[in-house]
């Protein structure tokens, strides 16, 4: 398989990882031999994740931040605009 992103090791973060698009990204990244870690965030994540809840965003950012840095960050939440 041709590397998805780069010819060197990298880490990826997928936000919205349980939806159709997010899960396809997770699958593709995990199949890439250069991807050494895929961190996933979704509403089903430990501690929860809700785009309308600043505390849940802060919590997930803290968890992910301890595992980075990430060379790829994908937002597959489907949110184009939040009122």
C-alpha positions as CSV (number, residue, x, y, z in Angstrom):
1,X,0.0,0.0,0.0
2,X,1.2,3.5,-0.8
3,X,1.6,5.5,2.4
4,X,-1.4,7.6,3.1
5,X,0.5,10.6,4.5
6,X,4.3,10.4,4.6
7,X,7.3,8.1,4.3
8,X,8.2,8.6,8.0
9,X,6.4,7.7,11.3
10,X,3.5,10.0,12.3
11,X,0.6,10.2,14.7
12,X,-2.9,11.2,13.9
13,X,-5.9,12.5,15.8
14,X,-9.5,11.9,14.4
15,X,-12.3,13.9,16.0
16,X,-15.7,12.5,15.2
17,X,-14.2,9.0,14.8
18,X,-17.4,7.0,15.1
19,X,-19.2,8.5,12.1
20,X,-19.0,7.1,8.6
21,X,-16.3,9.5,7.5
22,X,-14.4,9.5,10.7
23,X,-14.3,5.8,11.0
24,X,-13.1,5.5,7.3
25,X,-10.2,7.9,8.2
26,X,-9.4,5.8,11.3
27,X,-9.4,2.6,9.2
28,X,-7.1,4.1,6.5
29,X,-4.7,5.6,9.0
30,X,-4.4,2.3,11.0
31,X,-3.7,0.5,7.7
32,X,-0.8,2.9,7.0
33,X,2.4,1.3,8.3
34,X,3.9,4.7,8.9
35,X,1.1,5.7,11.3
36,X,2.4,4.8,14.7
37,X,-0.7,6.0,16.7
38,X,-4.3,7.0,15.9
39,X,-6.0,8.8,18.7
40,X,-9.8,8.9,18.4
41,X,-12.4,11.2,19.9
42,X,-16.1,10.8,19.7
43,X,-19.3,11.1,21.8
44,X,-18.5,7.6,23.0
45,X,-15.0,8.5,24.3
46,X,-14.2,8.1,27.9
47,X,-15.3,11.3,29.6
48,X,-17.6,12.1,26.7
49,X,-17.3,14.7,23.9
50,X,-19.9,17.3,23.0
51,X,-19.2,20.3,20.8
52,X,-21.6,22.4,22.8
53,X,-19.9,21.5,26.1
54,X,-16.6,23.4,26.7
55,X,-15.7,21.2,29.7
56,X,-15.9,18.0,27.5
57,X,-13.8,19.7,24.8
58,X,-11.2,20.8,27.4
59,X,-11.1,17.3,28.9
60,X,-10.6,15.6,25.5
61,X,-8.0,18.2,24.5
62,X,-6.1,17.6,27.7
63,X,-6.0,13.8,27.0
64,X,-5.0,14.1,23.4
65,X,-2.4,16.8,24.2
66,X,-0.6,14.3,26.4
67,X,-0.4,11.9,23.5
68,X,0.8,14.3,20.8
69,X,2.2,15.9,18.9
70,X,0.0,14.9,16.0
71,X,1.1,15.4,12.4
72,X,-2.5,14.9,11.2
73,X,-5.6,16.2,12.9
74,X,-8.9,15.4,11.2
75,X,-12.2,17.0,12.2
76,X,-15.0,14.7,11.0
77,X,-17.7,15.9,13.4
78,X,-19.8,17.2,10.6
79,X,-20.2,20.5,12.3
80,X,-19.8,23.3,9.8
81,X,-21.2,26.0,12.1
82,X,-22.3,26.0,15.7
83,X,-24.7,28.6,16.9
